[in-house]
């Protein structure tokens, strides 16, 4: 059995601004550091065997906050493929949620962006942001992470100092809203009986989902690899968990309660 916890990073300094921030490498804000510390504290009694993290500061700092509360200490494996969507020319520019690019060609969208310096949401999954990525590009990265890194824990026991190897692994992935929105469906697609159509990308900062993965029936698990996947059973056990917010005792001026401005998440929730 494999348990996977998908975690969005803590609030970044860019989250306080209504700007496109995919590959921009802003650090955690003051509130983001408190969110990450609270998350790590809340996971202290949950044994995590390995952590995979985006290489961007906001996600990697969140991963370190989890790692610091674990004993024994799990490794952090940094994966560029866990980055947020690359918004290309839109990066650092104000986002717009009212415009509609439906039916526009890539050339028309690029002309709109370059001539008017206006960056609307792109609704089509196969059209990238100018000089950036499309949602389908992110989906391909997510599928690679699931197949090449996550699922190998089904058959490769990890051992830590003082802890015997076990086939029951629990790994954590610290990533970003849109990337998590593609990672979970990539995992669910490997279960022929899993429901489809649920939207996973509208996550608050440091909110988390959890899934349990098992090989169906009596399939020989030692043959599991990226190119020879057996039928899996994927069960979502936790959705959008933010109970650790209760551990944050200090309110930060200019924020909505303990959750921060949510500028990025607010924009994305209006787009898809």
N, C-alpha and C positions, 0 to 999 in steps of 0.2 A: 504494500500500500504506500502511496505517495501523497503527502499533503503539500499543497502549494498555497502560499499567502501572497496575494497581489496588493502592493501598497503604493499609493500615490505619494509623492514627495511632500514635505512640509511647504508652507507658504514661502515663496521666493520674493525677493525685492521687486521683480518684474510683475508678480501677481498683484501688486499694489497699483499698477498702472494699466490702463486699458490699451495695452499694446500686444502685438503678436510676439510671442516668446516661445519658440520651439527649441532651436539649437543655441539661442543666446544663453550664456553661461552665468546667470545671476546667482549669487549665493542665497541662502535662506535669510528671510527677514528675522527680526527679533521674535515675532510670534511664531514663525516657522521653526526656529530653534526650540522654542518651548513645546510646540506640537510634536516635534521629533523626539524630544526627551520624554514627554509623556507617553508616546507610543512605545519607546524602548522600555520604559518602566512597566508598562502594562503587559509586555511580552516576556518579562523577566522569568516567569514561571513556565513559559512555553519553550520547550527545547527545540531550537532551530539548528539543523545540521549544516546548512550552507545558505549563503546569501548571494544573490545575483543583483547587480545594480547598474543602472545607466552610469556613464562616465561624467555626466553633467553634475555640477556642484550640488544643486538642490536635492538630487536623488541620492548621490553618494554620501552626503552629510546625513541624510535620513537613515541610510544603511548603517553608517557608523554608530548612530545613536541606538539602533537596535543591537548591534554587535556588542556595544559596551555593557549591556545589561545581561548578556548571555554567559553562562559558565557550564561547560567549557566554551571557549570563544570560537565561533564558526568563521570560516574564511569568507571574505567578500570577493566575489569574482566580477570584475568590471567588464561589461559588454556594451560596446558602442551601439549595437542593434537594439538596445533598450531605450535609446533616446526618444524624445518626443518627435512628432512630425517636424520636418524641416519646412518652414514657411517661406524660404527663399527671400525674394526681394521684400516681402512683407515684414520680415523680422525687424523688430524695433519700431515699427510704424503703428499708429493707432488702428485698432480693428473696427470694422463696421459690420453690424449684424442686420441692417435693414435692406441692403442691396440684394439683388437676385441675379445670379449668374446662370440660372437654369437655361439650358439650350444654347449658351454661348460657346463658341469654339475656344480652344486654347489661345489662338492668336488674338481673338477679341478680348479675352481676359487680360492677356499680357499688355495689349494696347491700352486698356482701361487703367491698369496699374501704373504703367510707365508714364502715360500722358497726364493723368489726373492725380497720381500718387494716392489713390484710394484703394484700399484692400478689403474687399468683401469676402464673406465666406464662399467657398467653392463647394457646391453640393454634390457634384458628380464624383464618384469614387475614383475614376480613372484619369481625371484631369489634375495635374500637379499645380501647386502654386508656382508662379514664375521663378525659375531657377531653384525650385524646391522640390517637394515630394507631393504625391497624391496619397489618399487614404489606402489605396491598394498597394502602394510602395511600403507603407507602414505595416500593412497586413502581411506582406511577404517577409519583412524583417521579423515580425512576431512569430510567424510559422517556423522560421529558421530557429529562433530561440527555443521554442517549445520542443521541436524535434531533435535538435542537436545538443541541447544543454539540459533542459528540464527532464525529459523522459528517460535519459540515461540513469537517473536516480532510481528508477524502478528496478534495475538489475545490478547496480553498482553500489554496494553498501559502503558508507563512509564511516571512518572511525576517528575519534578525537582522543586526546590524551586522557586516560582513565575511563574511557567509555568504549565498550565493545561495539564492533560494527553491527549494524542492524539494517534489515531490508525496509523497515518502516521509516522513511525519510520525511523530513519536513523542511522545505526550502522556502525562502522568502525572496520575492522579486520587488525591488524598489524602482519604480519607473514613473511614467507620466500619464496624464489623463487619456489622451487619444491612443497612446501605445497600449495601455492596459485595456482600452476599449477594443483592441484588436487581439491582444494576447489571450483573453478569456475565450472569445469565439474560436480562435485557432485551436485551443485545447478541446472545446466542446465538439468541434467538427470531427474529432477522432472517436467520438462515441456515437454509434449509429442510432441510438435511441434518445439522444439528448435533445431538448427543445431548442428551437432556433428563434431568432428575431429579438431577443432581449438586448437592450442598450446598456453598455457598461462604462461609458466614457465620462459621464457626468459625476465625477467624484470630488468631494471636498478634500482639502489638503490633509494628508496622512490617513484618509479613509482607506479601508481595506476590504477585500473580498477573500474568501478562502474556498478552495476546491479540494476534493479527495479523488484520487485517481487509482483505479484498480484494473487489472487485466481481467477481462470477462472469461467466465467458465474455467476450464482447466488448461488454458493455453500455456505452453512452456515459456516462462518469463525470461529465461536465459537467452532467448533469441530476439529480445526486443532491441531494435536499433532504428535509426532514422529511416532506413530504407526498407525495413521489414516490420511494420507496426502491427501488433495484434489488435483485435477489437478491444476497446477500452470502455470502462464505465466511469464517467465523470459526474460527480455530484457536487453542486454548489452548496456549501454548508453555511456560509456567512455572506451577507450582502451589506455593503456600505456601512461598515462598523466604525463608529466614532466615539465609543464609550470612554476612550482615554481622554477625551476633552475635559472630563470632570476632574482630571488631575492638574489642569492648568488653573492656578489660583489667581493669576494676575491678568487683568484686562489691559489690553494695549489700546491707547487712544487712537481714534480714527477707524476702528474696526467694528464689524458687526458681531457683537458678542465675542466668542472665542474662536470664530471660524475665519476671520480675516476678510479682506475685501472681496475675494472670489471673482475678481474681474475676468480672469481667463475662463474659469469654469462657467461663469454666467454667459459669456459669449458662446462657448461651445454648446451649452444646453439649448440655446436658441437656434442653433444651426442644423442640428441633426435630429 
